[in-house]
Amino acid sequence: MNFDKEFDASGLACPLPIVKTKKALSDMASGQVLRVISTDPGSVCDMAAFAEQTGNQLLEQASENKKYVFFLKKA
């Protein structure tokens, strides 16, 4: 999937992946896609909840090499 910006939250524990994802999205334009990489298993539920609460769209989530990858489209 194409993306405009990437944020690697590997090694960060809850709630930092969400906090830093929110910051990364803040300087992006509406419609742009952010790719987030995380090693925190809790980020799977957290990212879905974050997207729902903020109106950003969670386009895709997957696991790659024991890491979680999310694609968020900014509202």
C-alpha positions, 0 to 999 in steps of 0.5 A: 500500500502506498503511504505518505509518511512512516512512523516507527514506534518499535520498542515503545510501550502503551500509550506511547505508540498512540500518542506519537501516532497522533503527533505524526498525523497532526502535521499531515494533510487530510487524505494522506496515509501514515504507515505505523510500525509497532512492537507492542501487542496492545497497539492492535486494539489501541490503534483500532480504538484510536481510529474510531475515536478520532475519525481517522480511517484504519485502512489496513493492519498486518503483522510482519516479522513480529511487528504490527503494521498499520495504515491510517488515513487522516480524516 
